Amino acid sequence: MGKQNLLIVVPPKQQQLYQTLIEALGVNTTSIITPQQIKFTQLKDSSLIIAGFDTPIVSMLFGKQTVPKDGVQIAVHKNPYNQQQFLALLHAKNANEIKAVTHKLSHYGKYSILGFSNGKNTRKVITESNYGISIFTRSDTRALELRQITRLNDIIPKIQDNQIIYLGEQHNQFSHHINQLMVIKKLHQAGYKLAVGMEMFQVPYQQVLNDYITGKIDETTFLKQSNYFNNWRFDYNLYKPIIDYVKTTAIPLIALNIDKPIIDKVARKGIHSLTAAEKQQLPSELDLSNNTYRENLYQVFLQHKNTFPHRKFEYFLQSQAIWDEKMAESAQKFLLKNPDTKLIILAGNGHLRYKYGIPNCLYRRNHYPFSVILQDDYLDETIGDYVLLTDSIKGKLAPKIGVMIEEKNQQVIIMGVSHKTPAEKAGLKKKDIIIQLAGQKIKSIADLKLVLFNTDKGNTLTIQVMRDGKQLNLDLTLF
């Protein structure tokens, strides 16, 4: 609860009705009093939950209130008599309306005003009260019985009968990719026919993946032609051991994702902004009706709202749904052509949690059995089939030179130089234009990343820049 002085005020004839709703908010209902019993000192010194918008005590606090038309409404405010305390107004039309929302309230913790009718959310508002319903909603504390914790090896027999296995990740964690590789190896060594589908590659580049796995092109060409460094911002070293293994064992590597510029455009301007050619890349099915999916994405949207202040949630929702639906569609196309193959899908935890992203989208298409394994995520019994708990591991990453850069008109421009970095030591300056690095022409950020990927720390490279119209060659020692 977080508040020591809490009073629950309910008219006598409505106590049975509201008791269920109050308990759903995580509040002990043994301290209920009636509006006639409350004293002004209690109003002043306490936080309150008041049932009914039309009681005299509410009029004393907020003036006459209109009774909501919603089946259930919860409104959380600061206590007008004591800004350090909160006050929650409750409205419920009947017991059935309360029953329809009791298991949903914990998903709306950030909101100060909530409305529901027939169990469907009709209103949600975040105010400046500093209080949302989370101030009195709290799930039960859970305990893990350590003797029953199993190991990754032990769950392989439990997942191997499923045709689809989802392996989640936090993209920048080496330990997560080691676990993914371990599962792939175990199933391959057990004799199963496998393919690996990856969020990190886009469908238009499938032929490039095929050419690399079959040895027709080398790694540098693969990274260039797959547009990896433009479309996926995470260090390729994180995924290299997995891709090296599937290449060595001739396991098919499947590009699942839609082209990144389409996702970016939809997130900014909506589906309607796409050209006819761009719409050809959209998935053939798109389901935006899942309220749980919508609500969880809204929480993600709020977390990143300051980064993109002018973005609209509906466009964000469309972009994420396209992302998940396209990956599911790509997986389904492969499975239809390869019905005897198990597909292991590697994707971020956020696309797999509660199975409402890629898993539900793909299940809607084929009803194949599947398992969802997440890594270092919430310990919630409905979040997936397994959650792996890992220790952080440091692995080899490409060296960084210590600059902030901008790509413009096929030029890479230095916008800032960090202190105590290779760039500062080499004498690079703001507004320098990088022309070459280690003899390779640099016309994009991807060009720069590719050179650094192929270079070890400790090496000294020649970096060529244009500064004030003059060409300079500088020694850049990576550390």
N, C-alpha and C positions, 0 to 999 in steps of 0.2 A: 504493500500500500504506500509506504513512504510518508504517511501522515498519521500522527499519533492520535489527534483529537478528531474523530470522525463520527458524525451523527447521521443516522438514516431516518428520514422523515416520511412517513407513509400514512395516509388516512386509514382508519381502522377497517373499513369495508374493502379496501384495495390491497391489504397486506398479502393475502394469499396470491393475488395476481402478480404483484411485483417481486415477491420473494425469489422466484426463479430467475428473473432478469438480473436482480442484484447479485445473486450467487454466481451467475454467468460472468459477472464483472470481477469475480474473485474476492468478493466482500462477504464477511461473516454477518449474517442477518440477525444475530441474537440481540443486537443493540438498537432495534427499531423503536422509535417513539412516534407519537402522533403530532400533527401540527398544533394542536391545542396545548401540548405539554412543553413545547420549546420556549425558552426564555431568551431575551435579547443578549444576555452575556454569553449564552451558548452560540448564538448566531455570530457574535463578534470573535469568539475564541476558537471556533471549530471549522473544519471542512465539513461540507454537507452533501448528502445525496437526497434529493427531494423528488418524490413520485407525484406526477401530475403538474401540468403547466398552469392549471386554473385554480390552484389553492391560494388562500389569502396570504400565506407566507411568501409565495412567489411574487405576488403583487407588491408586497412590502419591499422586496429586494430589487425587482426589475420593472415595476409597473405592470399593468394588466397585459398578460400574454395571450396570444392566439393559440388555441389548441391545435397541434400539428395534424395534418391529414394523413401522415404516414402511419403504417401499422405500428412501428416502433421508432422513437426518436430519442437520441441521447445528446445533450448539449453540455459541454464543460466550460465553465467560466472561472475567472478569479472571484473570490468572495468579495462583494462590494464593501463589506465592513472590515475586511482584513485581507489585504492583497497578498499576504503570505500563505493564505489558505485557498482551497478551491471549492467550487460548488457545481454539482452536476444535477441537471434537470432531466427527469425520465418521463417518457410518455409511452404507454402501451395500449393498443386498442382492445386486445383480447389475448387469451392464453396461447392460441394457435400462432399468432404473430410473434410472440416471445419465443415459442418453441422453435420457430423457423430460423432464428438468428443466434441462438445460444452458443453454437459451435463456430460461429463466424467472427465474433467480436474481437478475438485475439489477433486477427489479421489486419485490424484497422487502428492499431495503437496510436498512430501519429495524429489522427483526426480529432478535432474539438467538437464538431457537430456531425452526427451520423443519422441518416434516415433509412428505414427499410420498409418495404411493403411486400407481403407474401414471401419473405426471405430474400428478396432482391434489393440490393443497395440502390436507393433513390437519391441520396444526398450525402456528400462528404465535403467537409470544409476544414481547413487549417486556419486558426485565428492566431492573434498575438497574445493569447492568454498564457502561453508557456505550458499549457496543460492539454494533453490529449487523453483519450480514454485509457491509455497505457498506465496512467497514474494509479489506476486501481485494477487493471487487468494484469494478472501474473500467472503464468502456467506453473503447474506443480514442479517442484525441484525433482530432477531425475537422478537416479543412481545407477552406475554401471557395476555389475557384478564381475569383478576382474577375472575370476576363475572361468568365466564363460567367454571371455574375449578370445577370438580365434585368430589365426594367421592367414595371410594372403594365400599361401599354398593350400590351406585347408578349404578355401571356398571354391577352388578351381573345379572339383568334382560336382559342386552344386550349381555351377553356371554353365558347364560345358554342353548340356543338352539343349540350351537355347540357341536359336539360329542367329539372334542378334544380341551382342554384348556391348553395352555402352560403358566406356571408361572415361570418367570425368577428370578434370584437371584444373589447377590454377596455372595459367600458362607459363609463368616465370619460375616454377618450382621444378628443379632437376629431379627431386625425389619422386614426383608424380609421374614423370616420363619414364623413370626407371621401373616403376610399378607397372606402367602400361606395357613396356617392353617385356617384362617378366611374364605377364599374362599371355601376350602374343606368343612368346617362346614356348610356354607350357602347353598351350593348345596346339601349336604347330608340331611340337615334339611328340604329342599324343596321337598324331596322325590325322588330325582334322584338316580338311581343305578350307583355307582361310582367305579372306581379303581384309584389308584395313582401309576404312574410310576416314578421311581427315577434314575437319572444319577448316584447316589452315590453307587449303588449296581450293581454287575456284573451278567450276565446271568447264569453262572455255579452255582451260589448260590441261585437260585430261590427256591429250595426245602427248604432251611434253612429259607427263608422269610416266606414261607407257614407254616412251622412248628411253627414259632414264632407267627404269626398272629392267628393261631388256638390254641395256648396255649400248644403245645406239648413240647416246650423247654422254658427255662427262658431267661432273657435278657443277662446275662453274656455268656451263651452258644451261643445265637444268635450272639453276637458280635464276639465271637471267631470263630464260624463256618462260618460266612459270610465273615471273613477275613477283617472286616471293617477297623481296625486300620492299616493294611498293604496297603490297596487299596485306602483309602480316608483319607487325612491328616487332615481334619477339625474335631474339637471337636464334639463328638457325641451329646453333650448337645444341640447343635444348631438344630438338627433334632429330638431329643427325643420327644418333645411335639407333633409333627406331627405323628410320628410312634406310640406313645402311643394312640393317638386318633383313628387312623385307626385300631389298634389292638382292642380297646374297642368296636368299631362299626362294626368290621368284614369286613372292606373295604379291598379288595385285594390289596396287595402291590407288584408291578411288578419291577423286576430287569431289567434295560434297557441296561446296558453298557457291553462292551466287556471286557475280562479279562485284567487287567492292564499290566502284563508283555508283552502282545502282542503289545499294543499301544507303550510301551516304546521301544520295539525292533524295530518296524517299524520306529519310530522317529529317532533312531540311525542308522539303517542299511537298511531301505526300505523293502517293501513287499517281494521282492525276497529273503530276508534272512530268511523268516519263514520256519519252517519245514512243512511237509505234514500234520501233526497232528494240528499244529497251524493254518494252512490255513483253516482247517475245521471250525474254529470259525469265520472266516471272513463273513461279510454280503454278500449275493448272488448278490447284485447290488452295484456298486461303480461309481459315476459320478464325474469326475474331470474336466468337461468342463466349469463349471460356472466361467467366468472371474471375476465377482464381488466378489465371494467367494474367489477365488485365491488372488485377490489384497488385500482384507481386511485381510486375513490370513498372507500375506506377511508383512503387517504393524505390525502385532502381532509378527511375527518371528523376525523382525528387533529390536523390543523392548527387546527381550530376547536373542538376538544373543550373547551378551557378556557372558551370563550365560552358553551357550552351544556353544563355538566358532567353534567347528568342525562339527556341525550338518549341513546338507544340507536342503535347503528349500523344495525341492521336497519330501524328506522323511517326513518333518514336515507336508506338505500338505496331503500326503498319510495318516499319522496317524490321523489327524483331520477329514479327510473325512471318514475314517473307523469308528472313534468314532461316528460321526453324523449318518452315514448310519446304523450302528449296532443298535443304539438306536431307529431309525425309524423302522427298521426291527422287533425289539423286540416288539415295540408298535403295529405294524401291525399284528403280529402273535396273540397277545392277542385280538385285535379287531375282527379278523376273527372268533375267537372262542366265542367271547362275543359281538355280534353286537348290543345288546340292552344296553350296558354299556357306560357311558361317561368316558373318560380317561383324568385325570389331570396329566400333565407331569411336573415334577420339574427338572429344569436344569439351569446351569449358563447362564447369559445373553448372553455370547459370542456364545452359541449354538443356539440362537434364533433370534439375531438381524437381521433385514431386511428379516427375514423369510427364509434365504438361507441355514441355517443349518438343524436342525431336521425338522422344519415345511415343507420346500420344499421337503426334502427326503421322508417324510411320505405322503405328498400330491401327490407326483409322484406315490405312490403305491396304494392310495385308493380314492383320490379326495373328502375326507370328509371335511365338513366345520370346521374351527378352529378359535381360537382367540389367539393372542400372547400378554401377559402382561409382561412387563419388569419393573425393579425397579431401580430407581436412575441412569438412563442411559441418553444418549444424547437425547435432545428434538428435534427430527427430525421426520417430519410427515410420513416418510416411514419406520421408524425403527421397528414399531410394531403397534398393535391396541391401546395399552394404555401403559403409563409409570407412575408408582406409585412413588410419591415423599415422602420420609419417614424421620422421625427423628431417629437418632441413639439411640439404646436402649442397655443398658448393662444387660446381663443375666448371669446366673451361668455357669461357665466354670470349667473344671477339673483343679486342682492345678498343678503348674509346680514346678520342683525341682531346675531348674537353671543350667542345664548341657548341653554341646554339646556332643552327643553320636554317636557312630558308631556300626553297627551290623556286626559281622564277625564270621563265623564258629560257629554259635549258641551261641555267646557271645555278651553282650552289654558292650562296652568299653567307658569309659568317656574320651573325647578328650579335654575338657576344662570345667572350672567351672566359672560361672558368679559371679560378685561381689554383695554382699549384698543379697544373695539368701539362701533358705533352704539348698542347697548343701554345700555352703561355711560354713554356720553356723554348719552343721553336721560334717565338717572336711573331706568331699570327696575331692579326688585329681585326677589330670590328670593321665590317664592310669589305674585307678581303674577299675576292672571288676565287674559289678553288678551281684550278684549270686541270691539274694532273696530280695523281698520287701514285708513287712507285711506277711511273711511266704509263699509267692507265688514265685515259681521258675521263674527266668527271663532269658529266652533264646533268646528273640527278643525284638525289640522296641515295637511291638504290645503288648507283655506281660506287659511291663512297663506301657504303656498307659491304659491298662485295669484296672490295680490296681489303678492308679491315678483317673480314671473315677469313680471308686467305693469308693473313699475317699473324705471327705470334708476338706476344709481348716481349720486349727487349730488342726488337729489330729497329733499325734506323732507316727511314724512308725519305726520299726526296719529295717534298710537296711544292708544287708550283702554283703561285697565286698571282692575281692581278690586283695591284694596289695603286690607286691614283693614276691609272693609265700605264703603269710600268709593270713589267713581268719580273717576279722574284722567285728564286729557288731557295728553299729553306730545308734544313735537316730536321726531321720530325722523329724523335725517339719515343717509341711506345712503352708505357710502363703501367 
